[in-house]
Amino acid sequence: MTAAVAHLLAMDYPAEFNPGALAAVSTCLRIDPAEKVTLITDRVTEQIAAALAAQLEQCGCIWNAFVLEDLSPRPLVDMPAQVLADMETSHVSIFAVQVQPNELHSRMQMTDVVNRRRMRHAHMVNISAEIMCQGMRADFNLVDRLSQQVLDRVRKATRIRATTAAGTDIIADMNPGYKWFKTSGIISPEKWGNLPGGECFTSPGEVNGTFVVDGVVGDWLCHRYGLLAAMPLTIEIAGNRIVTCSSSNKQLEADFWTYTHTDENSDRVGEFAIGTNLGVDRVIGNILQDEKFPGIHIAFGNPYGEHTGAPWRSGTHIDVVGLGFNIWLESEAGQEQIMREGRFLITA
């Protein structure tokens, strides 16, 4: 038993974390006692990791744990070699960490191993006590059924239109060469997923229009700016790239513009997604859960081309979430509205 494993097993944690930890290990990852698991955490998230560790121990699987601050200074420049080496012999990995600015590269090093080895990976970035007691308590089998209903429809769509009362009005033309995926919380080797899960996503062919971010923005900006209903960020998109962005919060406007102009594709719409987690009834200022809120979110930057098939890449990826969507799908069969004012018109 390593020092990190012993430390987590000896740690006290709130009993309220147990249902979410059990869902992660048993329902979402479906870990078998014969498998090996790599658990990665940090000092801030230790109690949640301790709840996960207790479930891993109860499962009877072989597992190892790493606390990042024991291995390398933060923010991480690279994922510690010890972590990557352990993942090379694991079937499953869990990343329960509070991320810091400019650490995306290290996470991409980790997911490169996941993708190459087709591991089942739970990405619990910025997981919190609130999420453990909300989104992680969703009925993920129900979420999976709804996600499949959405997936079956969007895979046939050639165009998706989305509007909100706040002013969003976008049209996304789909690229038939790019793949749609569902990450419903039921994680498979086909695609690692965030927990809590609940979305269908692709890389779009081209997005045009106005996207009003009255929910949250992602990455480290989410922690800094929180809920945006009082001071939304309005993004004008043409030819799949940001043309302008504006907000009464000028620092948010400046930080978002700088982030989305880090490299040549940072301002390009890389992800188009529909949130499907029925256990999430409001945004809370944490992108891990908020992007699963029923509705549309898009992301600028990395299109996860290894999965979607998009042939370009970016070193950044930032999600933006809006509220209260109306969504129409257009296909050869005609037009279908699947959401009205934030409520799905299809059932699981």
C-alpha positions in Angstrom: 0.0 0.0 0.0 1.5 3.4 -1.0 1.5 6.4 1.3 -1.2 8.2 -0.8 -3.5 5.2 -0.7 -3.0 4.9 3.1 -3.6 8.6 3.5 -6.9 8.6 1.6 -8.2 5.4 3.4 -7.5 7.0 6.8 -9.2 10.3 6.0 -12.6 11.3 7.3 -15.1 12.6 4.8 -18.8 13.6 4.8 -21.2 10.7 4.6 -23.2 12.7 2.0 -20.4 11.9 -0.5 -21.1 8.2 -0.4 -24.0 8.0 -2.9 -22.1 10.0 -5.5 -18.9 8.0 -5.0 -20.8 4.8 -5.3 -22.5 6.0 -8.5 -19.0 6.9 -10.0 -17.4 3.5 -9.2 -20.4 1.1 -9.7 -22.8 2.8 -12.1 -20.7 5.1 -14.2 -17.3 3.3 -14.4 -18.7 -0.2 -13.6 -15.3 -1.2 -12.2 -14.7 -4.9 -11.9 -12.7 -6.4 -9.0 -10.3 -7.9 -11.5 -9.4 -4.4 -12.9 -6.7 -1.9 -11.9 -7.5 1.8 -11.3 -5.4 5.0 -11.1 -6.9 7.7 -8.8 -5.5 11.2 -9.2 -6.3 14.0 -6.8 -5.0 17.1 -5.0 -5.0 18.5 -1.5 -8.1 20.6 -2.1 -10.1 17.6 -3.3 -8.8 15.0 -0.8 -12.1 14.4 1.0 -13.9 13.6 -2.3 -11.0 11.3 -3.3 -11.3 9.6 0.1 -15.0 8.8 -0.6 -14.0 7.4 -4.0 -11.1 5.5 -2.4 -13.5 3.9 0.1 -15.6 2.6 -2.8 -12.6 1.3 -4.7 -11.5 -0.5 -1.6 -15.0 -2.0 -1.1 -15.0 -3.0 -4.8 -11.9 -5.1 -4.2 -10.1 -4.0 -7.3 -6.4 -3.1 -7.4 -5.9 0.6 -7.3 -3.2 3.2 -6.8 -3.5 6.9 -5.8 -1.6 10.1 -6.4 -1.8 13.5 -4.7 -0.4 15.9 -7.3 1.2 18.3 -4.8 3.3 15.4 -3.5 4.8 15.0 -7.0 5.2 18.4 -8.6 4.7 22.1 -8.0 1.3 23.6 -9.1 0.3 24.9 -11.6 1.5 21.7 -13.4 3.7 22.2 -16.4 3.5 18.5 -17.2 1.5 15.6 -15.7 4.0 13.8 -13.3 5.7 10.9 -14.9 4.7 8.6 -12.0 1.0 9.2 -12.8 1.4 8.5 -16.5 3.4 5.4 -15.8 0.8 4.0 -13.5 -1.9 4.7 -16.0 -0.1 2.5 -18.5 -1.0 -0.6 -16.5 -4.5 0.5 -15.5 -7.9 -0.2 -17.0 -9.6 2.8 -15.4 -8.5 6.3 -14.3 -10.2 8.9 -12.1 -9.1 12.5 -12.1 -10.6 14.4 -9.2 -8.7 17.7 -9.0 -9.2 21.4 -8.7 -7.4 22.8 -11.8 -5.2 25.9 -11.9 -4.6 28.3 -14.8 -2.4 27.0 -17.7 -2.7 23.3 -16.7 -4.6 22.2 -19.8 -1.5 20.8 -21.4 -0.9 18.4 -18.5 -4.5 17.2 -18.7 -4.1 16.6 -22.4 -1.0 14.5 -21.7 -3.2 12.4 -19.4 -6.0 12.0 -21.8 -3.6 11.1 -24.6 -2.8 8.0 -22.6 -6.5 7.4 -22.0 -7.3 7.6 -25.7 -4.4 5.5 -26.8 -5.1 2.7 -24.3 -8.9 3.0 -24.6 -9.2 3.4 -20.8 -12.5 4.2 -19.0 -11.7 7.6 -17.6 -13.8 9.7 -15.2 -12.8 13.4 -15.6 -13.9 15.1 -12.4 -12.3 18.5 -12.9 -13.2 21.0 -10.2 -15.5 18.4 -8.5 -17.1 20.0 -5.4 -19.1 19.0 -2.3 -22.1 20.6 -4.0 -21.7 18.5 -7.1 -21.2 15.3 -5.1 -24.6 16.0 -3.5 -26.4 17.2 -6.8 -25.2 16.1 -10.2 -23.5 13.0 -9.0 -26.7 11.8 -7.5 -28.5 11.8 -10.8 -30.1 8.6 -12.1 -27.4 8.0 -14.7 -29.3 5.1 -16.3 -32.2 7.6 -16.9 -29.8 10.2 -18.2 -28.3 7.6 -20.5 -31.7 6.8 -22.0 -32.5 10.4 -22.6 -29.0 11.0 -24.1 -29.5 8.1 -26.5 -32.9 9.6 -27.6 -31.1 12.9 -28.3 -28.1 11.1 -30.0 -30.4 9.2 -32.4 -31.9 12.5 -33.5 -28.9 14.7 -33.8 -26.9 12.1 -35.8 -29.5 12.6 -38.5 -29.6 16.4 -38.3 -28.0 18.5 -41.0 -28.6 21.8 -39.2 -29.5 22.8 -35.6 -30.9 26.2 -34.6 -31.0 27.4 -31.1 -32.5 30.5 -29.5 -33.0 32.0 -26.0 -35.0 34.9 -24.6 -31.6 36.5 -23.6 -30.7 36.9 -27.3 -29.0 33.8 -28.4 -29.8 32.9 -32.1 -27.3 30.5 -33.7 -27.4 28.1 -36.6 -25.0 25.2 -36.6 -24.5 23.3 -39.8 -23.3 19.8 -39.2 -20.4 18.1 -40.9 -21.5 14.5 -41.9 -17.8 13.5 -41.6 -17.7 14.3 -37.9 -19.1 12.0 -35.2 -21.5 12.6 -32.4 -21.0 11.1 -29.0 -22.9 10.8 -25.8 -21.2 11.1 -22.4 -24.2 10.3 -20.2 -22.2 9.3 -17.2 -22.0 5.7 -18.3 -18.4 5.6 -19.3 -17.0 3.2 -21.9 -13.6 2.7 -23.7 -15.1 4.5 -26.7 -15.0 7.9 -25.1 -13.8 9.0 -21.7 -16.3 11.3 -19.9 -16.8 14.0 -17.3 -18.5 13.2 -14.1 -21.2 14.1 -13.5 -22.1 13.1 -17.1 -25.0 14.1 -19.3 -24.3 15.5 -22.8 -24.3 14.8 -26.5 -21.5 16.5 -28.4 -19.8 16.8 -31.8 -17.5 19.2 -33.6 -19.8 21.3 -35.9 -19.2 22.0 -39.5 -19.9 25.7 -39.1 -21.6 27.9 -36.5 -23.0 31.4 -37.2 -24.9 33.9 -35.1 -25.1 35.3 -31.6 -24.5 33.3 -28.4 -25.4 35.0 -25.1 -23.5 33.4 -22.2 -25.9 34.0 -19.3 -24.9 30.8 -17.5 -21.1 30.4 -17.1 -17.8 30.3 -18.9 -15.4 27.5 -18.5 -11.8 26.7 -17.4 -10.3 29.0 -14.8 -12.6 31.8 -15.8 -15.5 29.9 -14.3 -14.1 30.2 -10.7 -13.2 33.8 -11.2 -16.5 35.1 -12.6 -19.1 32.6 -11.5 -22.7 33.0 -12.6 -23.2 35.5 -15.5 -27.0 36.2 -15.5 -26.5 39.7 -14.2 -23.6 40.5 -16.6 -23.8 38.1 -19.6 -21.1 37.8 -22.2 -22.4 38.2 -25.8 -20.3 36.4 -28.5 -20.8 37.1 -32.2 -19.7 34.1 -34.4 -19.2 34.1 -38.1 -17.7 31.2 -40.2 -17.2 29.3 -37.0 -14.9 31.9 -35.4 -15.4 34.6 -32.8 -15.9 38.0 -34.4 -16.5 40.1 -31.3 -17.4 39.6 -27.6 -18.9 42.1 -25.3 -19.9 42.3 -21.6 -20.6 45.1 -19.1 -17.9 43.2 -17.1 -14.9 44.5 -19.1 -12.4 42.3 -17.3 -14.4 39.2 -18.2 -14.6 40.4 -21.8 -10.8 41.0 -21.9 -9.9 37.7 -20.2 -12.2 35.7 -22.5 -10.8 37.5 -25.6 -7.2 36.8 -24.5 -8.0 33.1 -23.7 -9.7 32.6 -27.1 -6.8 34.1 -29.0 -4.0 31.9 -27.5 -3.3 30.1 -30.7 -4.6 30.1 -34.3 -7.6 27.9 -33.5 -8.5 29.1 -29.9 -11.3 31.3 -31.4 -12.8 28.4 -33.5 -15.9 26.6 -32.4 -14.6 23.1 -31.6 -17.5 21.6 -29.7 -21.3 21.8 -30.1 -23.2 20.1 -27.3 -26.6 19.5 -25.7 -26.7 18.9 -22.0 -28.9 16.0 -20.8 -28.4 15.6 -17.0 -32.0 15.7 -15.7 -30.6 15.8 -12.1 -29.2 19.3 -12.7 -31.9 22.0 -12.3 -29.8 25.1 -12.2 -26.3 26.4 -12.9 -24.1 26.7 -9.9 -20.9 28.4 -11.2 -18.9 25.2 -11.8 -18.5 24.2 -15.5 -18.1 20.5 -14.6 -21.7 20.3 -13.7 -23.1 23.4 -15.5 -22.2 22.1 -19.0 -24.6 19.1 -18.3 -27.5 21.5 -17.6 -30.2 20.8 -20.1 -29.7 23.1 -23.1 -26.9 24.1 -25.5 -23.2 24.8 -24.7 -20.5 25.3 -27.2 -16.7 25.4 -26.7 -14.0 27.3 -28.5 -10.7 25.5 -29.2 -9.7 21.8 -29.2 -12.4 19.8 -31.1 -11.4 16.4 -29.6 -10.5 15.4 -33.1 -9.4 11.9 -32.0 -13.1 11.2 -31.3 -15.1 13.6 -33.5 -12.9 13.3 -36.6 -12.2 17.1 -36.8 -8.8 17.4 -38.5 -7.5 20.5 -36.6 -6.3 21.1 -33.1 -5.9 23.8 -30.5 -4.0 23.9 -27.2 -7.1 25.5 -25.5 -10.7 24.6 -24.9 -13.3 26.8 -23.2 -17.0 26.1 -22.8 -19.8 28.7 -22.7 -23.2 27.9 -21.3 -26.5 29.6 -21.9 -29.9 29.2 -20.3 -33.5 28.6 -21.4 -33.0 27.2 -24.9 -35.3 26.5 -27.7 -33.8 23.8 -30.0 -34.8 22.7 -33.5 -33.2 20.0 -35.5 -33.4 20.0 -39.3 -32.9 16.8 -41.3 -34.0 15.3 -44.6 -37.2 14.2 -42.8 -38.0 17.8 -41.9 -37.8 19.9 -38.7 -38.3 18.8 -35.1 -38.2 20.9 -32.0 -36.7 18.9 -29.1 -36.5 21.7 -26.4 -38.7 24.6 -25.5 -37.6 27.2 -22.9 -35.1 24.8 -21.4 -37.4 21.7 -21.2 -37.0 18.7 -23.3 -40.0 17.7 -25.5 -38.7 14.1 -25.8 -38.6 11.7 -22.9 -36.4 8.9 -21.7 
